[in-house]
Amino acid sequence: MELSGGAIQLFKGAYNGKRVLVTGHTGFKGSWLAIWLSSLGARVAGFSSYLPSSPCNFSVTGLERTIDHRWGDVRELPALKAVFEDFRPEVVFHLAAQPIVRRSYSDPKLTFDTNVGGTVNVLECVRTSGSVKAAVIVTSDKCYENTECVWGYRENDRLGGADPYSASKACAEIAASAYARSFRPQGAPRFATARAGNVVGGGDWAQSRVVPDCVRAWSEGKEAVIRNPASTRPWQHVLEPLSGYLWLGADLLDSDRLHGESFNFGPDQKVDKPVSELIDLFTAYWGGPGWRRGGVLDGKKESSLLKLSCDKALHELGWRPVLSFEDTIRLTAEWYRRYYSGGKEMYAFSEEQIFFYVSEAARAGLPWAREGVPA
């Protein structure tokens, strides 16, 4: 399905013809973002140091053939600067990270070096670049000091983290805030931070994540083994926060009113569901052999409850989530079923899912989707 004819009008046409750099473009979120940006008429370059798994969304969709793919590590400032100088991006989406909470226990230094040091390197390149007009720095919903409150965390709530991953994301937020307040000459690049988490969708095979754990087991005809089925998370399809990032970036290109701000992009409170409910619904759509509780509880802290308030995104951007919990899981299951049934056109199928999501957003009257959907 060809999207570009109408899709370039989405997000006020902000990305059509723009040079856009995505760090972490080989990751789950980053690869979906690169596909969407390409359909919006952007010239996309990606900067990443590794493939997160085998298979992974980047390789399955053949994204390397579509964008300007570059290997490099955000921890290495000279390599990052070279990409900025050569590609001269006008917009930057920073998603490169060590993204796994449990891995942060086994490799805390890598986690802090990547998530804090890498973010500072990106901010420094944005600050000193003569080309960048806007940047979205993606952190995580886990940047909050989580006391497992029953209400959603707001952007001005306390930052913190009981594990290296969460603490590293809180530190990245503090660094971004310091850059925003310290370096703001007239005409300087505008940037803001975006917080989301627990995204699901096709193309994720990361370790220690619920959906990929199920997919790996079910593709081999085995039961999935789940550590914490009672844990509650604000589940959302990967396209939900990406639409927020893109809309935030478009606003930053327009004006400096949101420079230095932070935004939560999460699902409706109605789709805060326990892990067990997600797996049961996923099983129904997949038709797999189900799951059982098990695995090693090794004392590594994992939050049992985490909610976000997205009132600020609604008020300032007119952004809100689109998909029901059922549609979120259905789209995810359909993507994996397509892949495991021998689907060879996963890039095109991913575009079809983006088109479905855009159509749902347009029907819901979201401002970023008012243009670009063919009649």
C-alpha positions in Angstrom: 0.0 0.0 0.0 1.4 3.4 -1.0 1.0 5.9 1.8 3.2 8.8 0.7 0.7 10.6 -1.4 -1.6 11.4 1.5 0.6 10.7 4.4 3.0 13.6 3.7 0.1 16.0 4.8 0.0 14.4 8.3 1.5 16.3 11.2 0.9 19.5 9.2 3.3 18.2 6.5 6.1 19.1 8.9 8.4 16.2 7.8 8.0 16.3 4.0 11.4 16.9 2.5 13.1 17.3 5.9 16.4 15.6 6.8 15.6 13.6 9.9 18.1 11.7 12.1 16.8 8.8 14.2 19.3 7.4 16.8 18.5 3.8 17.7 16.8 3.2 14.4 17.6 -0.5 14.5 15.5 -0.9 17.7 11.8 -1.7 18.0 10.5 1.8 18.4 13.2 3.4 16.2 12.6 1.1 13.2 8.8 1.8 13.3 9.5 5.5 13.5 11.9 5.4 10.5 9.2 3.6 8.5 6.6 6.1 9.4 8.9 9.1 8.7 9.8 7.7 5.3 6.1 7.6 4.4 5.8 11.2 5.5 8.3 12.2 2.8 11.3 12.7 5.1 14.8 11.8 4.1 15.8 9.6 7.0 19.2 8.7 8.4 19.7 6.2 11.2 22.5 5.9 13.7 22.8 2.7 15.8 25.4 0.4 17.2 23.9 -3.0 17.0 20.9 -5.1 16.1 18.8 -5.8 19.2 17.9 -9.4 18.4 17.7 -12.0 15.7 15.3 -11.6 14.1 14.4 -7.9 14.6 12.1 -5.4 13.0 14.9 -3.6 11.3 16.1 -6.7 9.4 12.7 -8.3 8.8 11.4 -5.1 7.1 14.5 -4.6 5.1 14.7 -1.0 6.4 18.4 -0.7 5.4 17.3 -0.5 1.8 14.9 2.4 2.5 16.9 4.8 4.7 20.5 6.1 5.1 21.7 3.5 7.6 24.8 4.2 9.6 26.5 2.2 12.3 27.8 4.0 15.3 27.6 4.3 19.1 26.0 7.3 20.8 28.7 6.9 23.6 31.3 8.0 21.1 31.0 11.7 20.6 33.4 12.1 17.6 31.4 9.4 15.6 28.1 11.1 16.4 29.4 14.6 15.5 30.6 13.2 12.2 27.1 12.1 11.3 25.6 15.5 12.3 28.2 17.3 10.1 27.8 15.0 7.1 24.0 14.5 7.1 23.1 17.9 8.6 19.8 16.9 10.1 17.0 19.4 10.5 15.1 17.2 13.0 16.5 14.6 15.5 14.6 11.9 17.3 16.9 10.4 20.0 15.8 6.8 20.8 19.2 5.0 21.2 19.4 3.4 24.6 20.0 0.3 26.7 16.3 -0.4 27.0 16.0 -3.5 29.2 15.4 -3.1 32.9 16.7 -6.5 33.9 19.9 -6.1 31.8 20.7 -2.9 33.7 21.4 -5.0 36.8 24.0 -7.1 35.0 25.5 -4.2 33.2 24.8 -1.0 35.0 27.8 0.9 33.7 26.8 0.3 30.1 23.2 1.4 31.0 24.4 4.7 32.5 27.0 5.3 29.8 24.4 4.8 27.1 21.3 6.3 28.6 23.0 9.3 30.3 26.3 9.8 28.5 24.7 9.0 25.1 21.9 11.5 25.7 24.4 14.2 26.7 26.3 13.5 23.5 23.2 13.9 21.4 22.2 17.1 23.2 25.7 18.5 22.6 25.5 17.7 18.9 22.1 19.3 18.7 23.4 22.4 20.6 26.4 22.9 18.4 24.8 21.9 15.1 24.1 24.6 12.5 21.3 22.6 10.9 19.1 21.2 13.7 15.8 23.1 14.2 14.0 20.6 16.5 14.8 17.5 18.5 12.7 15.0 20.6 14.7 13.3 23.3 12.9 10.0 24.2 13.4 8.7 27.8 10.9 6.4 29.6 7.9 6.4 31.9 10.2 4.7 34.4 12.0 8.0 35.0 9.6 8.7 37.8 10.2 7.8 41.4 7.7 5.1 41.4 5.8 4.7 44.7 3.2 2.6 42.8 0.5 5.2 43.3 -3.0 4.4 41.9 -3.1 7.8 40.0 -1.0 8.6 37.0 2.3 10.4 37.3 2.5 13.9 35.9 5.4 15.5 34.2 6.3 17.6 37.2 6.3 14.7 39.6 9.6 13.6 41.2 12.1 11.8 39.1 14.1 8.8 40.4 14.7 5.1 40.0 15.3 2.0 42.2 17.1 0.2 39.4 20.0 1.3 37.1 17.7 1.6 34.1 15.1 3.8 35.7 17.7 5.9 37.4 19.6 6.4 34.1 16.4 7.6 32.5 15.8 10.1 35.3 19.4 11.3 34.9 18.8 11.8 31.2 15.7 13.9 31.9 17.7 16.1 34.3 20.5 16.5 31.7 18.0 17.5 29.1 16.4 20.1 31.4 19.8 21.6 32.2 20.6 21.9 28.5 17.3 23.5 27.8 17.7 26.1 30.6 21.4 26.8 30.1 21.7 27.2 26.3 18.9 29.1 24.7 20.2 31.9 22.5 17.8 33.2 19.9 17.6 30.8 16.9 18.9 27.8 18.9 17.5 24.4 18.3 14.3 23.6 20.2 13.9 20.3 22.0 11.7 18.5 24.4 11.6 15.1 26.1 9.0 12.4 25.7 8.2 9.7 28.2 6.4 6.4 27.3 6.8 2.7 28.0 5.5 -0.8 27.7 4.8 -0.6 24.0 3.8 -3.7 22.1 3.5 -4.3 18.4 4.9 -6.5 15.7 8.7 -6.8 15.3 9.9 -6.9 18.9 12.0 -9.9 19.9 13.8 -8.4 22.9 14.6 -10.5 25.9 12.6 -10.2 29.1 9.6 -8.6 27.5 6.2 -10.3 27.8 5.0 -10.3 24.1 8.4 -11.4 22.7 8.7 -14.1 25.3 5.3 -15.4 24.2 6.1 -15.2 20.5 9.4 -17.1 20.9 7.7 -19.9 22.9 4.5 -20.1 20.7 6.4 -20.1 17.5 8.1 -23.3 18.8 4.8 -24.8 20.0 5.6 -24.3 23.7 3.9 -22.7 26.6 5.1 -19.2 27.5 6.7 -19.0 31.0 5.7 -15.8 32.8 7.4 -14.4 35.9 4.9 -11.8 37.2 1.5 -12.3 35.6 -0.2 -9.9 38.2 2.0 -6.9 37.3 -0.1 -4.0 35.9 1.2 -1.9 33.0 -0.1 0.9 30.8 0.0 -1.1 27.6 -0.1 0.7 24.3 0.7 -0.1 20.6 4.0 1.2 19.4 2.3 3.6 17.0 0.6 5.5 19.9 3.7 7.1 21.4 5.3 7.5 18.0 2.4 9.7 16.9 3.0 11.8 20.0 6.7 12.1 19.3 6.0 13.2 15.7 3.4 15.7 16.7 5.7 17.1 19.4 8.5 17.4 16.8 6.1 19.2 14.4 5.2 21.7 17.1 8.9 22.4 18.0 9.5 23.1 14.3 6.8 25.7 14.5 7.6 27.6 17.6 9.6 27.7 20.8 6.6 27.4 23.2 7.4 23.9 24.2 11.2 24.1 24.3 12.5 22.3 27.4 9.1 20.7 28.2 8.5 17.1 29.0 5.5 15.0 27.8 3.9 11.7 28.8 2.5 9.6 25.9 0.6 6.8 27.4 -2.7 4.8 26.9 -6.1 5.6 28.4 -6.3 4.5 32.0 -8.9 1.9 30.9 -6.1 -0.1 29.3 -3.9 -0.4 32.4 -4.1 -4.2 32.5 -2.3 -7.0 34.3 0.2 -9.1 32.3 -2.1 -12.1 32.6 -5.0 -10.3 30.8 -2.7 -9.2 28.0 -1.4 -12.7 27.5 -4.9 -14.3 27.5 -6.1 -11.9 24.8 -2.9 -12.4 22.8 -3.4 -16.1 23.1 -7.0 -15.8 21.8 -5.8 -13.9 18.7 -2.7 -16.0 18.1 -4.3 -19.4 18.9 -1.1 -20.5 20.7 -0.6 -23.1 23.4 -1.0 -20.6 26.3 1.2 -19.8 29.3 2.1 -20.8 32.8 3.6 -18.9 35.7 7.2 -19.7 36.3 10.8 -18.5 35.9 13.3 -17.4 38.4 12.3 -14.6 40.8 15.8 -13.4 41.5 15.1 -10.4 43.7 15.6 -7.9 40.9 13.0 -5.2 41.5 10.3 -4.8 38.9 7.4 -2.4 39.5 4.0 -4.0 39.9 2.1 -0.8 39.1 2.9 2.2 36.9 0.5 4.7 35.5 0.9 7.9 33.5 -1.2 11.1 33.3 -1.3 12.3 29.7 -3.4 15.4 30.5 -0.6 17.7 29.5 -0.3 16.1 26.0 -4.0 16.5 25.6 -4.0 20.2 26.7 -0.9 21.4 24.9 -0.9 19.2 21.8 -4.4 17.9 21.4 -2.9 14.4 21.6 -4.6 11.4 23.0 -4.4 7.6 22.4 -6.5 6.1 19.7 -6.6 2.3 20.0 -8.6 0.1 22.3 -6.8 -2.6 24.3 -8.3 -5.2 22.0 -7.1 -3.4 18.8 -3.7 -3.0 20.3 -3.3 -6.7 20.9 -5.0 -7.7 17.7 -2.7 -5.6 15.5 0.3 -7.1 17.4 -0.9 -10.7 16.9 -1.7 -10.1 13.3 1.8 -8.8 12.6 3.5 -11.8 14.1 1.2 -14.3 12.5 1.9 -12.7 9.2 5.7 -13.1 9.8 5.5 -16.6 11.0 3.3 -17.7 8.2 6.1 -16.8 5.8 5.2 -13.2 5.1 7.8 -11.7 2.8 6.5 -8.1 2.6 6.7 -7.0 6.2 7.7 -3.4 5.4 4.5 -3.1 3.3 2.4 -4.8 6.0 3.8 -2.5 8.6 2.8 0.5 6.4 -0.7 -1.0 6.2 -0.9 -1.1 10.0 0.3 2.6 10.1 -2.5 3.4 7.6 -5.1 1.7 9.8 -3.8 3.6 12.8 -3.9 6.9 10.9 -7.5 6.2 9.7 -8.6 5.5 13.3 -6.9 8.7 14.5 -8.6 10.7 11.7 -12.0 9.2 12.7 -11.3 10.2 16.3 -10.6 13.8 15.2 -7.0 14.1 16.3 -5.5 17.2 15.0 -2.3 15.6 13.6 -4.4 13.3 11.4 -6.8 15.8 10.0 -5.0 15.7 6.7 -3.5 12.9 4.7 -6.2 10.2 4.7 -7.5 9.6 1.2 -11.3 10.0 0.8 
